[in-house]
Amino acid sequence: MQPQIRTHKGMKFIGIEVKTSNQLEADPTTAQIPKLHKKFLEEQIEEQIPNRIDSDLYFAIYTHYENDHNGTYSLILSSEVGSVKEVPEGMVAINIPTAQYLVFTAEGNTPQAITRTWKDVWAYFSKNSDYQRTYTTDFEVYDKSFPDQVDVYIAVK
């Protein structure tokens, strides 16, 4: 499936963060993302986030890229909020500006479908593409109503 180009409005989020890299994530003994997902779900982090907009959605935000997909980055599991004035202890807030994205859709059992889709993203940009990744902020949208489908938004110019 070909990715779709979309402009997405700016949004505000509150959530929990981990700093990692694709190299660390490739090794199950050093992978941080599965642990963060487990904490987010088991500790019901989203229930602790004030001013949530949509309780059916949660987001995995990739930001603070060191350089490209080979460097470190931050992952924030979060909920979209109306305000970031109240940030609970142990959580972070992030504002994402309006930007243009290529949207890839992961279908199937997660996390395998997500891993496959990120490999598709890297392959797409390794070829001659009409778009370039900006490595500013990318995100995955998880909709509880559709657990076997995740949209992956990649910021482009």
C-alpha positions in Angstrom: 0.0 0.0 0.0 1.3 3.4 -1.0 1.6 6.0 1.8 -0.8 9.0 1.6 0.3 12.6 2.0 -1.6 14.6 4.7 -1.2 17.9 6.4 -2.0 17.5 10.1 -2.9 20.3 12.5 -0.8 21.1 15.5 -1.5 19.1 18.6 -0.5 19.0 22.3 0.3 15.8 24.2 1.2 14.6 27.7 2.8 11.2 28.3 5.8 9.2 29.4 9.1 9.2 27.6 12.1 7.0 26.9 15.3 7.8 25.0 16.4 4.9 22.7 17.8 4.0 19.3 16.9 1.5 16.6 20.1 -0.4 17.5 19.0 -0.8 21.1 15.5 -1.8 20.0 16.8 -4.5 17.7 18.1 -6.4 20.8 15.3 -7.7 23.1 17.7 -7.4 26.1 18.1 -3.6 25.6 14.8 -2.7 23.9 13.0 0.1 25.8 9.9 0.5 23.7 8.1 -2.7 24.8 8.7 -1.8 28.5 7.3 1.7 27.9 4.2 0.2 26.2 3.8 -2.3 29.1 4.1 0.5 31.7 1.7 2.8 29.8 -1.0 0.1 29.6 -0.5 -1.7 32.9 -0.3 1.4 35.0 -3.1 3.1 33.1 -1.0 6.1 32.4 -3.5 7.7 30.1 -6.1 7.7 33.0 -3.6 10.0 34.9 -3.3 12.5 32.0 -5.4 15.7 32.6 -7.4 17.4 29.8 -7.5 14.4 27.5 -9.3 15.0 24.2 -10.2 11.5 23.0 -10.0 8.5 25.3 -10.2 6.0 22.3 -6.8 7.2 20.9 -3.3 7.2 22.2 -0.1 8.1 20.4 3.5 7.0 20.2 5.5 10.2 19.4 9.0 9.9 18.0 11.0 13.1 18.5 14.3 14.7 19.5 16.1 12.8 16.8 19.9 12.9 17.1 20.2 12.8 13.3 18.5 10.2 11.2 17.1 6.7 11.9 20.5 5.5 13.0 20.8 7.9 16.0 19.0 8.2 19.3 15.5 9.6 19.6 12.8 10.0 22.3 9.6 8.0 22.2 6.6 9.5 24.2 3.5 7.3 24.7 0.8 9.9 25.2 -2.7 11.2 24.9 -3.7 14.4 23.0 -4.7 17.1 25.4 -6.4 20.5 25.3 -3.8 22.1 27.6 -0.3 21.3 28.8 -0.5 23.6 31.8 -0.9 20.6 34.2 1.8 18.0 33.6 1.8 15.2 36.2 5.1 14.3 37.9 7.1 11.8 35.8 5.4 12.8 32.6 6.4 15.2 29.8 4.4 17.6 27.5 5.1 18.2 23.9 3.6 20.5 21.3 3.6 19.3 17.7 3.2 22.1 15.1 1.1 21.8 11.9 3.2 19.8 9.4 3.0 17.6 6.3 3.2 13.9 6.8 3.3 10.7 4.7 1.0 8.2 6.4 1.7 4.5 6.3 -0.8 2.0 7.7 0.3 -1.0 9.8 -2.3 -3.8 9.7 -2.2 -7.0 11.7 -1.0 -8.0 15.1 1.1 -5.5 16.9 4.0 -5.1 17.5 5.0 -7.2 14.5 2.9 -5.1 12.1 4.5 -1.9 13.5 8.0 -3.3 13.0 7.1 -4.3 9.4 5.7 -0.9 8.7 8.8 0.9 10.0 10.9 -1.3 7.7 8.6 -0.2 4.9 9.2 3.4 5.9 13.0 3.0 5.8 12.8 1.2 2.5 10.6 3.9 1.0 13.0 6.7 1.9 16.1 4.8 0.9 14.8 4.9 -2.7 14.4 8.1 -4.7 11.4 9.6 -3.1 9.5 12.8 -3.9 9.7 13.5 -0.2 12.4 13.8 2.4 12.0 13.0 6.1 12.5 16.0 8.4 13.3 13.9 11.5 11.4 16.4 13.6 8.4 14.6 14.9 6.8 11.3 13.7 3.9 9.5 15.4 1.8 6.4 15.5 -2.0 6.6 16.2 -3.5 3.8 18.2 -7.3 3.6 18.0 -8.8 1.2 20.6 -11.8 0.7 18.3 -9.4 -0.8 15.6 -6.7 -2.7 17.5 -5.2 -4.3 14.4 -4.6 -1.0 12.5 -2.1 1.7 13.4 -1.4 4.8 11.2 2.2 5.9 11.2 2.8 9.6 10.4 6.2 10.5 9.0 7.1 14.2 8.9 8.3 15.2 5.4 9.2 18.2 3.3 
